[in-house]
Amino acid sequence: MFFYALGLVGVGVIVFEVWSWRGRSHRARWWTRDLQGEFGVLVVMPLAGPTLLGLSLGGVSELLFAPGALLFVTGFCLFAWGLLVTTIGLVWRPIRKLWGPRWFTRMSKQEELDALTGELPAVARRMDAGTAGAPPDWLGAARSTWGAGLIVDMETRERPDAVSRRGTVAGTLVAGEGGVWFGPNAAPGPEWTDRAQFAARWEELREVRRVPARAGVDGVRRHGFLYRSWFPRLVVTTDAGDHLFEVNFGQARRAADTLNRERTRVAR
């Protein structure tokens, strides 16, 4: 019974491998959305399916030993070739054409990155995307820069990407010669970045202050201890209204002091 069960597992792995390799549907291309998926389909499963089936055939009958041994050796050959091509393909992409389904080997690096899901790929996309748009000309040279997030919706449960906080668009807060500007990261797409536009000349700032962690622009703390930042937040008030920021690494105090100092300097 053991060898029969082993054979069923081997057949199941082969069927699953063929289905994933063909990739005829979004679900069948599951392995392109995971960092380890490529090694699973191109290296591990080509080894597991034939070797398990080969061991099963060899154990069931002496008459099936020869085809079982052939399958066993084939599995290890596929494993060695797949491991070689896939590993080299990490640094030299042209070799990928030698192993893998055609639709996969034709994917560009950006298409592969866009297909990935999860936190690490989201971080990679964010680092590679840059800001959505250029700073205004009047901003001038940057005096201080902070990694920050502009909170566009305090109450939503939606996130721009896997590593962003709810309702918060990550980006860069810049204090320049002419004012202050927030450059939203381009990775989340226009549906989020369009909501996170902020730029104000120094003379347009009316107030810059800190509020407690998890608080809104009114200074009142909100529920959500686990998914809201534990650091104080920054509120920048302009003629257009209040804007709520989370400054990375708890630097809201430093950002507030810098913005108030620059605002006071210009007002003199």
N, C-alpha and C positions, 0 to 999 in steps of 0.2 A: 504493500500500500504506500510505503514511503516514496518509492521511485515513481509510482503513478502520480502522487501528489506533486512531486518535484517536477514531473513533466508538465502537469497542468499549469504550475507556476511559470515554467519556462515559456510555454505557449502564450500564456497571458501577457508576459513581458514582451514577447515578440509582436503580438497584436497591438499592444499599447505603443510600442516603438514605431511600428509602421504608421499607425494613426497620427502620432505626433510628428513623424517625419514628413508625411504628406501635407499636414497643416492646412486642410481644406476649409477649416472654420476658425473663428476667433478662439473658441475653446481648445481646439487642437493645437493652437500655437501658444499654449500656456507657458511653455518653457522659455519663450522669448521675453517673458515678463518677470523672470527671476534670474538673479545673478548666477545661481548654480544650475539653472535649467539647461544651459548649453552643454555643460560637462555631463549632465545626466543623460541627455538624448544622444549625444555624439560620442560619448566615451563609456559610460557605465552600462547603459542598457544594451548596447551592441555586444558587450561581454556577457552580461547576466543571462539574457534570453537563450542564446545558442549553447552556452556551457551548461546551464541547468537542464535544458532539453537533451543535450548530449549525454550527461550523466544519467538521466532517467532512462534513455534508450539502452545504454550499456548495462544498466542494472536490471532491466526487465528481462532481457534475453541475450544470449550469446550471438544469435543471428543478427541482432541490431547493434552489436558492439562496434562494427566498422563505421556505419553511418553516425553512431553516437560519438565516436572518437573524432570523426571529421568535423562534426558540429562543434565539439569541444575546442579543437584547434582553430577552427574558423572564428570562434568567439574571442580567443586570445589575439588572433591576428587583427581583428577589427578593433579590439581594445588598444593595441599598440599603435596602429595607424591613426585612430581617432585621437588618442592622447597626444601623439606627436604633432599632428596638424593643428589641433585645437590649442595646444600650448604655444606653438610658434605663432599662431594666428593672433594671439594677444598683443604681440609686438610687430608683426608683419602681416597685415591683412590680406595681401594677394594670395597667400597659400591656402586661405580658407576655401577657395574654389575647388580644392582637391578632396574635400570631405564635407558633406552636408547637403540638405535639400537645396535646390536651385533658388527657390524663393528666399531662403535664409541667407545664402551666400551673396545674393545681390543686394541685400539691405545695406544702406550706408551706415556709417558710425552714428550719425545723428538719429536715423530711424531706429536703430537698436536702442539708443539711449532714451528716446521718446517712448519706446514700448515697455521699458522697465517700470515696475511699480515698487513701492516700499520706500523706506526712509533713506537708505544709502543712495539709490538712484536719484531721489528727489534732491538730496544735497548736491550731488554731482551736477544735475541740471541747473540748480540755482547758482552754483559757482561759475558755470560756463555761460550762463545767459546774459549776464551784465544787467544794466539798468534799462528800464523801458523809457527811452527818451533821453535827451540831453538837457543839462541844466540851462537856465536862461542866461543870456549874455551878461545881464547886469549883476549876476552873482559874483563874478570876478574870481580871484584866486581863493582857494579854500583855506580857511584859518583853522578849523577843527572839523573832524569827521567821526561819526559814530555809526556802528551797525545798529539798526533800529527796526521797529515794525510800526506801521500806522494802522491803528485799530479802526476799521471802517464799519464794523458792526459788533456792538458789545454782546448781543444776545444770540446771535446765530450759532448753530452747531456745525456749520460748514467751514471747511478749511481750504485755502488756496492750493495746498499740496500736502503731502504726507508729513512734512516736518514743520509746518507752520501752525501757529496757534489759531484757535477759532476766530474767524472774522478779522484776522490780522495779516496784512501784506508786508512781507519782509523787504528791506531795502537799506538805503544809506541816508543818514541825516547829515547835511553839510551846512556848516556856518561859513559863509564866504564874506568877501569884502562888502558886497552890496546887500546881503540879506541871508535868508535861510531857505534851504531847498531839501525836499525829500525825494530821492530817486528810487521808486519802487522796482524791485527785481522783476525782470521780464519773464521768468520761468512760469509763473502761474497763468499767464495769458491775459489778453485784453479785458476779459470780463471782470478781473480783479484789479489789474493795474490802472484801469480807467477810473476806478473809484478811489485810488490812493494818490491822487495828484495834489501836491502841496508845494507852494512857493510863495514867499513873502519878503518884500523889502524890509529893511530894519525899521523904517518909519511907519510901516503898516502893523508892526507888532504892538499889541496893547498890554499883554501880560504873559509871563512865562513862570510857571510854578510846578511844583511836585504835588502829586496826590498819592495816597496810600496804595499799596499793592491791591490789585483786583478792583480798584475804584474807577468810576467814570469821571467825566469832566466835572461833575458836581461834587467830587470828593467822597462819594458814598461807596463803600465796598459792596461788591456783588458776590453772590454765592459762586462756588466753583473753585474750591481750594486746590483741587487736584489738576485741573486743566488750565488755570489762569496763572500768570507769572507771580512769583512770590516777591518780586522787587517793586519798589515804588515806580510810579509812572510819571510821564511828563505831559503837561498840558500847555499848548501854545495857542494863545488867543490872538486873533487878527481881526481886521475889519470884516472878514468873511465868516467868522465864527470860531468855535473851539475845535482844536485838533488834538487827539489823544495818541501818545506814542508810548511804546515800550522800548527802552534803550538797553541794548545788550549788556550783560555782565553788571547789572545794577548801577549803571552810570547816569541815571536820571538826575542826580544832584549835580554832577559835574556838567552835564549838558545844560541844565537850567542856569547854573552860575555863569557859564560861558555866554549863553544867549542873552542873559540880562546885562552882562558886562558890555557886550558888543552893542546892544540896543541903547544902553545909557551913553556909551561913547559917541554914537552917531547923533543922539538927541541933543548933545551939548553944542 
